[in-house]
Structure formats: structure tokens, C-alpha cells
Amino acid sequence: MTRRAAIAVFCLANVFATTSQALAWNSLGHKVIAEIAWQQLAPIERQTIVDTLKRHPRFAEDFVKKMPADVASADHETQDRWIFWQAAVWPDIARGGPYDRPLWHYVDRPTFLGPPRRVAVNLSTDYPTSIPVEDYNCIQAAKYSLGVLKDNATSPGAKALAYCWLFHLAGDMHQPMHSTALFCDFFPAGDKGGNDVPLVRGRNLHALWDGLLGNDDRLSNVLRETDHLRQNSRLWTVDTNASIESWIAESHELAESFAYAPVILDAVKSTQPGNRLSPITLSDEYLRTAGARARQRVVAAGLRLAAVLNSL
């Protein structure tokens, strides 16, 4: 490995070590996805959405008070752009509060290590459904949010909440660890989307994927990271007509074919139930490839979010 490559991998490992295990993409990832979508929208569409977001029931607390000084002192267009980004992050800010919907962030499609087994998880893609709203998985929650936005009788505050969830879920559903859980003798109830798989470099498998773009979500860095992505034209060939169900199907395939690497599966198989799973070492090649796959998923999420918003 060259010295430059070694430094790059070291930096990735430090990013993973500081990433929260509870989120899907960190705030940088969600804001880059929102910025990609923003760039695809006409000015009148942007303004319509931002004007609605300003009617959010927690706009003062979670938008105005959290606006960075450099954004607050900037022009109105920059402020509106940041509000649009903040909407994509807001469902994570809402955790633990009255608007929190923890089950909405994922769907645990099973990956079985060993014989298939019955799993007690909500795998339904049906909407409308008799399942209580708070128990929806991410597919149902996205469809619900779209339904709210299409209903002319919905209040502006409710539409603002729905925009936030739609922005956020478009990102979540393109993160492979939010589509999948590993089930086996060691994980009879699942591994919580990789949260229970500890790593040597990084807190756990889920946290690793959350932080693959980095963790600096300042205005300048979001714009810089988006520009870097735009310079790779191959990332931008995306089927924007793909259904919400297919977003998850793609993520699940990526989780099974790549994210759950053989070294992970071998470590789980060799650990007896009731024992502690030792932190797993992932190769430098895995980390580099994971970064490339994450960039593909982030661009796809942004372009597909824009297509959905344009369809509204």
C-alpha cells in the first residue's frame, strides 16, 4: 500500500470511530443527499418546500436556534438551502421527543446465516394498512409521508413534518444496513442492522456505513463533498423511476453481497451463543470499496428524492 493510500484508510478509520451507532448516514450524508435533490429542483419548487418547512411545529427550536452563525449571517437563499438540508436531518434530532418514530428508519429484511427461520419483524410494504402508524417500517412510512403531502386537506405543519421524514427516509433506505438484519443462532433476534457487530476500526458495522462520507457537516464541506461527487460522472447514471420498494431491494442486495463480508460471517459462526463477539478487522480493500459503494448510494438517494419531489 502506498503512503497516500495508508493515510486515506487511517482517516476513514478515524471517521468510523466517531460515528453514532443510532443514525442512518450521519448529518453530512443526509445533507449531501438533500443538496443533490436541491440542485435538481426549480427555484419555485425549492421555495414552495422551504415555505412549508417554515411552518414546522418545531421550526424555532430545531431550525432557527440550530442555524450556524455563518448561515444566519448569509443571504436568504443560503438560509433557505440550509433549512432544506436541516429537514433531512430533523428526524434524528427528534429522537426521544414527541415526534420520534424509531421504527420508521429501517426494515429488517432477514439475511440468514444457516437455515432460514421465522422472524418477528414487520416486512410489509402495504399502505394503507391496519398496522398502527407508529409501527410502520421505512417503506410504509415513506408511502405515508407521500400521502400526507398529496392530501390538499393536510395542514402546513403536518406537511412540514412529512417533508422532513420523506427527505430523511430517502437517505435511510439507500443505506444498506437499514434494509437488513442478520439472523442466526448467535443473533436469534437479529443483529440490529449491524449495530451488534463490533469492529476493530469503527464502533460497529452499522456505524461504519453511517460515516463513510465523513462527519463535517458545515456549509462549506457539504457543498465541497457534493461537488466531489459531481465530478464522477459514473455515479450519476441512476434509475430515478425506481419504486420505493426497489430502493430497499437494492440496499438489501448490497448488504448481502458485500456489507456482510465473509470475515464477518465467519466470526459470527465461530462464536458460541452467550459468548462475546470479538471486534472484527475489516480489510483496507473493504473500506475503500465500501466508500465507493456509499457514494453511489448517496447520489442515487439524492436524485431519486428530487424525482419524487418533482412528481408532487
C-alpha distance (Angstrom), angle and dihedral (degrees) to the residues before:
residue distance angle dihedral
M1 . . .
T2 3.82 . .
R3 3.79 120.0 .
R4 3.83 89.6 -112.5
A5 3.81 92.1 53.0
A6 3.79 91.2 46.7
I7 3.80 90.8 53.4
A8 3.82 90.8 49.0
V9 3.80 92.3 52.4
F10 3.81 90.9 46.2
C11 3.81 89.7 53.8
L12 3.81 91.3 49.4
A13 3.78 90.6 51.3
N14 3.80 91.2 52.7
V15 3.79 90.6 50.5
F16 3.80 90.6 52.7
A17 3.79 91.8 49.6
T18 3.79 92.1 58.9
T19 3.80 99.4 43.0
S20 3.81 120.5 110.8
Q21 3.79 114.9 -115.0
A22 3.81 92.8 -145.8
L23 3.79 100.6 64.9
A24 3.79 136.8 74.9
W25 3.75 108.2 -129.9
N26 3.79 107.1 -15.9
S27 3.79 122.6 -103.8
L28 3.81 92.4 -80.6
G29 3.80 91.7 55.2
H30 3.80 93.8 48.1
K31 3.81 92.2 46.5
V32 3.81 92.8 49.6
I33 3.81 89.2 51.6
A34 3.81 89.3 50.6
E35 3.81 91.3 48.1
I36 3.81 91.2 52.1
A37 3.80 89.0 52.1
W38 3.83 91.5 45.4
Q39 3.80 90.5 56.1
Q40 3.81 91.1 55.0
L41 3.82 95.1 53.2
A42 3.79 127.9 87.7
P43 3.83 115.3 -116.9
I44 3.81 92.6 -108.5
E45 3.82 91.0 52.9
R46 3.80 91.4 49.2
Q47 3.80 91.2 50.2
T48 3.78 93.5 48.1
I49 3.80 91.4 53.4
V50 3.82 94.8 44.2
D51 3.81 91.4 48.2
T52 3.80 88.1 54.3
L53 3.81 92.7 46.5
K54 3.81 88.4 55.9
R55 3.82 86.5 65.4
H56 3.82 90.6 59.6
P57 3.84 110.1 133.4
R58 3.81 89.9 -124.5
F59 3.78 98.4 36.0
A60 3.80 94.1 122.4
E61 3.81 94.8 47.1
D62 3.80 102.2 37.3
F63 3.79 102.7 28.4
V64 3.80 112.5 24.4
K65 3.81 97.1 37.0
K66 3.80 92.5 44.2
M67 3.81 95.6 48.3
P68 3.84 108.9 119.6
A69 3.79 117.6 -118.4
D70 3.81 93.9 -113.8
V71 3.81 90.0 54.8
A72 3.81 95.0 43.1
S73 3.81 89.6 54.7
A74 3.81 93.8 45.8
D75 3.81 129.4 90.0
H76 3.80 123.0 -74.9
E77 3.80 93.8 -101.0
T78 3.81 91.1 57.2
Q79 3.80 90.6 47.5
D80 3.80 91.6 49.8
R81 3.79 90.3 48.9
W82 3.82 90.7 52.6
I83 3.83 91.3 47.9
F84 3.81 87.9 54.2
W85 3.83 89.7 51.7
Q86 3.79 92.8 45.3
A87 3.78 89.8 55.6
A88 3.81 88.9 62.3
V89 3.81 90.8 53.8
W90 3.80 97.3 40.5
P91 3.86 99.2 90.7
D92 3.81 87.6 62.4
I93 3.81 90.8 47.7
A94 3.81 87.8 52.0
R95 3.81 93.8 59.1
G96 3.78 112.2 130.0
G97 3.81 93.3 14.2
P98 3.80 134.0 100.4
Y99 3.81 93.3 -85.3
D100 3.81 95.5 49.3
R101 3.81 116.8 124.3
P102 3.83 104.2 178.6
L103 3.81 95.5 177.4
W104 3.79 92.6 54.5
H105 3.81 94.3 73.1
Y106 3.82 99.1 72.2
V107 3.78 150.6 7.1
D108 3.81 118.8 -137.4
R109 3.78 102.0 -139.3
P110 3.80 101.7 -179.7
T111 3.76 127.5 -110.8
F112 3.79 107.5 -168.8
L113 3.77 123.7 -147.0
G114 3.79 98.2 -164.0
P115 3.80 126.6 -4.8
P116 3.82 117.6 -5.0
R117 3.79 114.6 -100.7
R118 3.77 139.0 -172.5
V119 3.79 111.2 -84.6
A120 3.80 126.1 -163.2
V121 3.81 99.0 -138.7
N122 3.79 134.7 119.0
L123 3.81 104.8 -108.2
S124 3.80 96.0 160.0
T125 3.79 121.3 129.4
D126 3.81 92.4 -171.4
Y127 3.78 120.8 126.2
P128 2.98 127.6 -159.1
T129 3.78 91.8 38.6
S130 3.79 140.8 158.1
I131 3.81 90.5 -117.6
P132 3.84 110.5 111.9
V133 3.79 112.6 -100.1
E134 3.80 92.9 -118.8
D135 3.83 89.7 56.8
Y136 3.81 96.3 55.4
N137 3.78 119.3 124.7
C138 3.80 119.9 -133.7
I139 3.82 94.7 -86.6
Q140 3.79 93.3 52.4
A141 3.81 91.3 42.2
A142 3.80 91.8 53.6
K143 3.80 91.4 49.7
Y144 3.79 89.7 47.5
S145 3.81 91.2 51.5
L146 3.79 90.8 50.2
G147 3.79 89.5 50.5
V148 3.80 91.1 53.2
L149 3.80 91.3 50.2
K150 3.80 92.7 49.5
D151 3.81 93.9 49.9
N152 3.80 109.8 95.2
A153 3.80 90.0 -160.6
T154 3.82 92.5 61.5
S155 3.81 116.3 110.6
P156 3.83 119.0 -115.6
G157 3.80 90.3 -114.4
A158 3.80 92.3 54.9
K159 3.80 90.3 46.8
A160 3.81 90.1 51.5
L161 3.80 89.7 54.6
A162 3.80 90.4 47.5
Y163 3.81 91.9 51.3
C164 3.80 90.0 52.6
W165 3.78 92.5 51.1
L166 3.80 93.9 44.5
F167 3.82 91.5 51.0
H168 3.78 91.7 47.4
L169 3.79 97.6 43.5
A170 3.79 92.5 50.1
G171 3.79 85.3 61.7
D172 3.80 96.2 41.2
M173 3.79 93.7 51.6
H174 3.80 91.6 55.4
Q175 3.82 92.0 54.5
P176 3.83 104.9 91.2
M177 3.80 95.2 -144.6
H178 3.81 89.5 60.5
S179 3.79 91.2 60.5
T180 3.77 100.6 50.4
A181 3.78 148.6 43.9
L182 3.80 127.7 -168.4
F183 3.81 114.7 -125.1
C184 3.82 124.3 -168.8
D185 3.80 141.7 118.1
F186 3.80 90.1 -68.1
F187 3.83 92.5 45.8
P188 3.83 103.6 32.7
A189 3.83 90.3 160.4
G190 3.81 94.3 37.8
D191 3.80 132.8 -96.4
K192 3.82 94.6 -92.8
G193 3.77 94.5 -110.0
G194 3.80 93.6 -51.8
N195 3.80 95.4 -47.1
D196 3.82 89.3 118.2
V197 3.82 94.0 50.4
P198 3.84 106.3 91.4
L199 3.80 120.4 -153.1
V200 3.79 134.2 -158.1
R201 3.79 91.4 -136.1
G202 3.78 104.2 40.7
R203 3.77 134.5 12.0
N204 3.80 96.9 -90.1
L205 3.79 142.1 -32.5
H206 3.80 94.4 -87.2
A207 3.80 93.3 49.1
L208 3.79 90.5 48.5
W209 3.80 92.0 58.9
D210 3.80 92.0 44.1
G211 3.79 92.1 59.6
L212 3.79 104.1 40.2
L213 3.82 93.1 113.7
G214 3.83 93.7 48.3
N215 3.79 131.7 -106.4
D216 3.82 107.9 -98.7
D217 3.83 104.5 109.6
R218 3.80 98.1 173.0
L219 3.81 116.6 135.6
S220 3.80 94.9 -105.1
N221 3.80 94.1 48.1
V222 3.81 94.7 48.7
L223 3.80 89.1 53.7
R224 3.81 92.0 44.4
E225 3.81 93.6 49.8
T226 3.80 91.4 47.9
D227 3.80 90.1 50.5
H228 3.81 90.4 51.0
L229 3.79 89.8 53.6
R230 3.79 91.4 48.9
Q231 3.79 90.8 56.4
N232 3.81 89.8 65.3
S233 3.79 101.8 72.1
R234 3.81 93.1 -174.0
L235 3.79 90.4 69.6
W236 3.78 92.5 61.0
T237 3.81 99.4 64.1
V238 3.79 96.6 100.6
D239 3.79 134.0 153.0
T240 3.79 98.6 -124.0
N241 3.80 91.6 180.0
A242 3.80 91.8 65.3
S243 3.80 114.2 125.2
I244 3.79 124.4 -113.9
E245 3.81 88.4 -109.9
S246 3.80 89.9 56.4
W247 3.82 91.6 53.3
I248 3.79 88.1 62.2
A249 3.80 93.1 40.9
E250 3.81 90.0 56.0
S251 3.79 91.9 48.0
H252 3.80 91.7 48.0
E253 3.80 91.3 50.8
L254 3.82 90.0 50.7
A255 3.79 91.0 49.7
E256 3.80 92.7 50.8
S257 3.81 97.7 40.8
F258 3.80 98.6 40.8
A259 3.81 121.0 -4.0
Y260 3.81 93.7 61.7
A261 3.80 92.9 55.9
P262 3.82 120.0 -167.5
V263 3.82 90.4 -105.8
I264 3.82 88.5 60.7
L265 3.78 94.7 46.8
D266 3.81 91.8 46.2
A267 3.81 91.5 51.3
V268 3.80 91.8 50.2
K269 3.82 92.7 46.6
S270 3.80 91.9 51.1
T271 3.82 94.3 50.3
Q272 3.79 116.6 87.4
P273 3.82 117.4 -131.3
G274 3.79 109.2 -96.9
N275 3.81 93.0 32.0
R276 3.78 125.6 101.6
L277 3.80 117.8 -97.8
S278 3.80 107.2 -126.6
P279 3.84 118.4 -131.8
I280 3.79 110.0 -87.3
T281 3.80 125.2 -133.0
L282 3.80 114.1 -134.7
S283 3.78 118.3 -160.7
D284 3.78 125.4 -110.2
E285 3.80 87.5 -115.7
Y286 3.82 90.2 56.5
L287 3.80 91.0 51.6
R288 3.81 93.3 48.9
T289 3.80 92.9 47.0
A290 3.81 91.8 45.1
G291 3.80 89.2 54.3
A292 3.80 91.0 52.4
R293 3.81 92.2 47.4
A294 3.80 91.1 48.3
R295 3.81 91.4 53.4
Q296 3.80 89.4 52.3
R297 3.79 91.4 51.3
V298 3.81 93.9 46.9
V299 3.80 93.0 52.7
A300 3.81 91.4 46.1
A301 3.82 90.1 50.6
G302 3.79 92.8 51.4
L303 3.79 95.4 47.4
R304 3.79 93.2 45.5
L305 3.80 92.3 47.4
A306 3.81 88.5 53.8
A307 3.80 91.1 49.6
V308 3.80 91.1 52.0
L309 3.81 91.6 48.2
N310 3.79 91.4 48.2
S311 3.81 89.2 51.7
L312 3.81 89.4 58.0
